[in-house]
Structures are given as C-alpha cells and as structure tokens.
C-alpha cells in the first residue's frame, strides 16, 4: 500500500550480546516514541539495510524485551549478511521486505540458534530468488 517497503530508522546501540555469543551478531536499533506510529506485527522478517549508500541483505527481529518487572519495550535486532565491521552509533535504515514468522518462545540458546539458522536460510532463499540487491 505504501508503494515501497515499510522501514524503520535508528541508531545502533549496545545490546545483551546474546546473538554474538551464538554466532549471529546483531545490530540493536534504538526505537523511540513509537506510541504514535503504526508498526508491523512483532516477528522475524527478511529485510535490507542501507548503510553509507550501500544496501546489505539482512534478517531482523522486531519484538519486546522485558526491561523491568512489569515493563516491556519494543526493540529491533538486525543481522546483516556479508558485513564485517563496527556498527555502534551508526544510523541504519532498515526495510522490512517479508514476514518470516511471528514471535516464538525459546527454552534455551540452542533452540534459539536452531530457529535463527532456519530464519537465515529462508532469507537467503528469498534473496536468491528475488534479486532485490
């Protein structure tokens, strides 16, 4: 309906580094003042990231994280393909191209890793067949 993919933009901040520990480093994008914005459903997406006039294929997760006992805050984690470098404090534009799945609960890091491998494969197949980049 927009004539272009939905996108979010923000600055990369330090996260909990769980993705890095299991071999899937992510850029954590700060999301502020979302109460007056329409956002897509929480879940995992195929996406692309614009950084320094270059576009990188990616997969991403939009969801909530419990910060305090009763407070949930939305966050966006992005895993870029074929990128090696420092992203902290960089402004990223993230396009949402296709929903992979809705949020899931994981019992441990092993279950999370298995799902991330599946999500990454779906994203790679998408880019292989759609030639978005």
C-alpha positions as CSV (number, residue, x, y, z in Angstrom):
1,X,0.0,0.0,0.0
2,X,2.9,2.3,0.6
3,X,4.5,1.7,-2.8
4,X,7.7,0.9,-1.0
5,X,8.7,-1.4,1.8
6,X,7.9,-0.3,5.4
7,X,11.1,0.9,7.1
8,X,12.4,1.9,10.4
9,X,15.4,4.0,11.1
10,X,17.6,4.4,14.2
11,X,21.0,4.3,15.8
12,X,22.8,1.1,16.7
13,X,23.2,0.6,20.4
14,X,24.8,-2.0,22.6
15,X,22.6,-4.9,23.4
16,X,22.8,-8.1,25.5
17,X,25.3,-9.6,23.0
18,X,23.4,-13.0,23.0
19,X,23.4,-13.1,19.2
20,X,27.2,-12.7,19.2
21,X,27.6,-15.5,21.7
22,X,25.8,-18.0,19.5
23,X,27.3,-16.9,16.2
24,X,24.6,-14.4,15.0
25,X,25.8,-10.9,15.9
26,X,23.1,-8.3,15.6
27,X,22.8,-4.6,15.4
28,X,20.3,-3.4,18.0
29,X,18.4,-0.4,16.8
30,X,17.0,2.1,19.3
31,X,13.3,2.6,18.9
32,X,11.9,5.7,20.5
33,X,8.5,7.4,20.6
34,X,6.5,4.5,18.9
35,X,3.2,5.3,20.7
36,X,2.1,7.4,17.8
37,X,3.4,5.2,15.0
38,X,2.0,2.3,13.1
39,X,4.5,-0.6,13.1
40,X,4.3,-4.1,11.6
41,X,3.4,-7.1,13.7
42,X,6.2,-8.4,16.0
43,X,8.2,-11.2,14.5
44,X,11.1,-12.1,12.3
45,X,11.5,-10.5,8.9
46,X,13.6,-10.6,5.7
47,X,15.0,-7.2,5.2
48,X,17.6,-5.0,3.8
49,X,19.8,-2.3,5.5
50,X,21.1,0.9,4.0
51,X,24.4,2.0,5.4
52,X,26.8,4.5,3.8
53,X,24.9,4.4,0.4
54,X,25.3,0.6,0.3
55,X,22.5,-2.0,0.7
56,X,23.0,-5.2,2.7
57,X,20.6,-8.1,2.8
58,X,19.5,-9.0,6.3
59,X,17.1,-10.7,8.5
60,X,15.6,-9.0,11.5
61,X,13.5,-9.3,14.6
62,X,11.0,-6.8,15.9
63,X,9.7,-7.6,19.3
64,X,9.7,-6.8,23.0
65,X,12.2,-7.3,25.8
66,X,11.4,-7.2,29.4
67,X,13.3,-4.3,31.0
68,X,11.8,-4.3,34.4
69,X,9.3,-6.5,36.3
70,X,6.2,-5.0,34.5
71,X,7.6,-3.1,31.6
72,X,8.1,-4.3,28.0
73,X,9.9,-2.2,25.4
74,X,10.0,-2.8,21.7
75,X,13.3,-3.4,20.0
76,X,14.7,-4.2,16.6
77,X,17.6,-6.5,16.1
78,X,19.2,-6.8,12.6
79,X,21.6,-9.4,11.3
80,X,23.4,-8.2,8.2
81,X,24.7,-10.6,5.6
82,X,28.2,-10.1,4.2
83,X,29.1,-7.2,6.6
84,X,32.1,-7.1,8.8
85,X,32.8,-4.0,10.8
86,X,31.7,-1.7,13.6
87,X,28.1,-0.6,13.6
88,X,27.8,1.0,17.1
89,X,26.4,4.6,16.9
90,X,25.7,4.3,13.2
91,X,22.3,5.3,11.8
92,X,20.7,2.5,9.9
93,X,17.6,2.5,7.6
94,X,16.0,-1.0,7.8
95,X,13.5,-2.1,5.1
96,X,11.0,-4.8,6.1
97,X,10.6,-7.0,3.0
98,X,8.7,-10.1,4.1
99,X,7.5,-11.7,7.3
100,X,9.2,-15.0,8.1
101,X,7.3,-15.9,11.3
102,X,5.6,-14.5,14.4
103,X,7.5,-14.4,17.7
104,X,8.3,-17.7,19.4
105,X,9.4,-18.6,23.0
106,X,12.7,-20.5,23.3
107,X,13.6,-22.6,26.3
108,X,17.4,-22.1,25.8
109,X,20.0,-20.7,23.5
110,X,20.2,-23.9,21.5
111,X,16.6,-23.7,20.5
112,X,17.1,-20.0,19.6
113,X,20.2,-20.9,17.5
114,X,18.3,-23.6,15.6
115,X,15.5,-21.2,14.7
116,X,17.9,-18.5,13.6
117,X,19.6,-20.9,11.2
118,X,16.2,-21.6,9.7
119,X,15.3,-17.9,9.5
120,X,18.7,-17.1,7.8
121,X,18.1,-19.9,5.3
122,X,14.7,-18.5,4.4
123,X,16.2,-15.1,4.0
124,X,19.0,-16.4,1.8
125,X,16.5,-18.2,-0.4
126,X,14.4,-15.1,-0.7
127,X,17.3,-13.0,-1.9
128,X,18.4,-15.8,-4.3
129,X,15.0,-15.9,-6.0
130,X,14.1,-12.2,-5.8
131,X,17.3,-10.5,-6.6
132,X,16.5,-7.5,-4.5
133,X,20.1,-6.3,-4.3
